[in-house]
Amino acid sequence: MPDICRERDWVAVVEPTRARIVRGIGADGRPVRPDLALRARQPNLTSALAQEPLPEGAGAAVEADEASFAEHIATLLDAHRVAGEFDRVHVVATGRMAQLVKRAMRGPLEAMLGASVVLGLMEGAVDLGIGQLLGLLV
């Protein structure tokens, strides 16, 4: 197994509307603990879509929701960092989400950032298997 991903390394796989946090990968290539699954709430987009016709600036609503989701992910990761549950966290994210998540990771959490992989996919990253994730991180 490559050193890039050990049992005390977590992998945050992030899309604009959902995320999966793999909490360690064992020597056998299996998750050490059950994954955490998150869904974005998207209150700004929901509000914009409820209006007829679609208001100008609806794209800004999507961007605000994505930034909020990235902050939520970083806050969750930081709580687990404080609890001493991982040594490094790697980020595998689609498009702009990689930048947003890395920007949201501040201070000690930022110092624990390992690899960062930006995917061209818009969807489906969260569904990647462990072997596929390891292949991206090597």
C-alpha positions as CSV (number, residue, x, y, z in Angstrom):
1,M,0.0,0.0,0.0
2,P,1.4,3.4,-0.9
3,D,2.4,5.6,2.0
4,I,0.1,8.4,0.7
5,C,-2.9,6.7,2.4
6,R,-2.5,5.0,5.8
7,E,-4.9,3.9,8.5
8,R,-4.9,7.3,10.2
9,D,-5.3,9.2,7.0
10,W,-8.7,10.3,6.0
11,V,-9.9,11.1,2.4
12,A,-12.6,13.8,1.9
13,V,-14.3,13.1,-1.5
14,V,-16.3,16.2,-2.3
15,E,-18.8,17.2,-4.9
16,P,-21.0,20.4,-4.9
17,T,-24.0,18.7,-3.3
18,R,-22.5,15.7,-1.4
19,A,-19.4,14.4,0.2
20,R,-18.0,11.2,1.6
21,I,-15.2,11.0,4.2
22,V,-13.3,7.8,4.1
23,R,-11.9,7.4,7.7
24,G,-8.8,5.4,7.1
25,I,-7.8,2.7,4.7
26,G,-6.3,-0.5,6.1
27,A,-3.4,-2.5,4.7
28,D,-6.0,-4.8,3.2
29,G,-7.4,-1.9,1.2
30,R,-10.6,-1.8,3.2
31,P,-12.0,1.2,5.2
32,V,-10.8,1.2,8.8
33,R,-14.1,2.7,10.0
34,P,-17.5,3.4,8.3
35,D,-17.5,6.4,5.9
36,L,-19.2,9.6,6.8
37,A,-21.7,10.8,4.2
38,L,-22.9,14.4,3.9
39,R,-25.4,16.2,1.7
40,A,-25.4,19.9,1.0
41,R,-28.5,21.7,2.2
42,Q,-28.6,24.3,-0.6
43,P,-30.9,26.9,1.0
44,N,-30.0,29.7,-1.4
45,L,-30.6,27.5,-4.5
46,T,-33.8,26.2,-3.2
47,S,-35.1,29.7,-2.5
48,A,-34.0,30.9,-6.0
49,L,-35.7,27.9,-7.7
50,A,-38.9,28.6,-5.8
51,Q,-39.2,31.9,-7.6
52,E,-40.9,32.3,-11.0
53,P,-39.1,33.3,-13.3
54,L,-35.7,32.3,-12.1
55,P,-34.1,35.4,-10.7
56,E,-31.0,37.0,-12.0
57,G,-28.0,35.9,-9.9
58,A,-29.2,32.4,-9.3
59,G,-25.6,31.3,-10.1
60,A,-24.5,33.3,-7.1
61,A,-26.9,31.3,-5.0
62,V,-25.3,28.1,-6.1
63,E,-21.8,29.5,-5.4
64,A,-22.9,30.6,-1.9
65,D,-24.3,27.2,-1.1
66,E,-21.1,25.5,-2.4
67,A,-18.9,27.8,-0.2
68,S,-21.2,27.0,2.8
69,F,-21.0,23.3,2.2
70,A,-17.1,23.5,2.0
71,E,-17.1,25.4,5.4
72,H,-19.4,22.7,6.8
73,I,-17.0,19.9,5.7
74,A,-14.0,21.8,7.1
75,T,-15.7,22.4,10.4
76,L,-16.6,18.7,10.7
77,L,-13.0,17.6,9.8
78,D,-11.6,20.1,12.3
79,A,-13.8,18.6,15.1
80,H,-12.4,15.2,14.3
81,R,-8.9,16.6,14.2
82,V,-9.3,18.1,17.7
83,A,-10.5,14.6,18.8
84,G,-7.2,13.2,17.4
85,E,-8.9,10.8,15.0
86,F,-6.6,11.3,12.0
87,D,-3.1,12.4,11.1
88,R,-3.6,13.7,7.6
89,V,-6.6,14.4,5.4
90,H,-6.5,14.2,1.6
91,V,-9.0,16.0,-0.6
92,V,-10.4,14.6,-3.8
93,A,-12.9,17.0,-5.2
94,T,-14.7,18.1,-8.3
95,G,-13.9,21.4,-10.0
96,R,-14.2,24.4,-7.8
97,M,-15.0,22.4,-4.7
98,A,-11.3,21.5,-4.3
99,Q,-10.4,25.2,-3.9
100,L,-13.4,25.9,-1.6
101,V,-12.6,23.1,0.7
102,K,-8.9,23.9,0.9
103,R,-9.7,27.5,1.5
104,A,-12.1,26.5,4.3
105,M,-9.3,24.4,6.0
106,R,-7.5,26.9,8.3
107,G,-4.9,26.7,11.0
108,P,-4.0,23.3,12.3
109,L,-6.4,21.6,10.0
110,E,-4.7,23.2,7.0
111,A,-1.4,21.9,8.3
112,M,-2.7,18.4,8.1
113,L,-3.7,18.6,4.5
114,G,-2.0,15.8,2.5
115,A,-2.7,15.3,-1.2
116,S,-5.2,17.3,-3.1
117,V,-6.7,16.0,-6.3
118,V,-9.0,18.0,-8.6
119,L,-11.3,15.9,-10.7
120,G,-12.9,17.0,-14.0
121,L,-16.0,15.1,-13.1
122,M,-19.1,17.0,-12.1
123,E,-20.7,14.0,-10.3
124,G,-19.8,10.5,-9.3
125,A,-16.6,11.2,-7.3
126,V,-18.3,10.3,-4.1
127,D,-19.1,6.9,-5.6
128,L,-15.5,6.0,-6.4
129,G,-14.2,2.8,-4.9
130,I,-11.3,2.6,-2.5
131,G,-9.0,1.2,-5.2
132,Q,-9.9,4.1,-7.5
133,L,-9.3,6.7,-4.7
134,L,-5.9,5.1,-3.9
135,G,-5.0,5.3,-7.6
136,L,-5.8,9.0,-7.7
137,L,-3.7,9.7,-4.5
138,V,-0.5,7.9,-5.7
